[in-house]
């Protein structure tokens, strides 16, 4: 068995097969033989789902986007979209795993206890690497469906084919500011600009946030189309 910890160490310096051999040689003697033997069995990593994996007994696993709280979702999106930077992909995957594999006893997401987070990270690193990736893959597949099919255009804009090219360019220019403050402005809007409510908004379930944001997105799109139509009528 190759643990996520071993996978992380190997991936830091193993860009080629030669690098991989060198990385294995640096492992403790007791790990060297077992890791070399297991590599051919583990890679490429089998990410298929299995409800009987030990990860489900040891952690509360999040694989449904709608079950996340907003603050948890935002942190995940910042990692996936590259807003939060890491040394390599495996470090990136560990950060995702820490948000999706939570302490079994934790009923509501809370990552403010540094000591508990370190313990949780330690437990994740000791999991079989394929078990960690089975959870990540299931979540990412679900995210793809929720964000780009079921709620397409709610969080990530799709080009409006009916919008004139010059207006598309204006939207692109405006989006620089929007991208920088996107999540903050969304929380601000949901809190009705009451900063005292921000903490509560971050803890809202995505099953509540998604329909509301979908409603607002469609409402704004209709209002924008009506405004363009009225502007065109005034030019006649």
Secondary structure, DSSP 8 states (H G I E B T S, - for coil): --BHHHHHHHHHH-SSHHHHHHHHHTS-HHHHHHHHHHHHHHSS------TTSTHHHHEEE---GGGSBHHHHHHHHHHHTTSS--SSHHHHHHHHHHHHEEETT-SS-----HHHHHHHHHHHHTSBHHHHHHHHHHHHHHHHHIIIIITTTSSS----TTS-HHHHHHHHHHHHHHHHHHHHHHHHHHTTT-GGGHHHHHTSBHHHHHHHHHHHHHHHHHHHHHHHHHHHHHT-
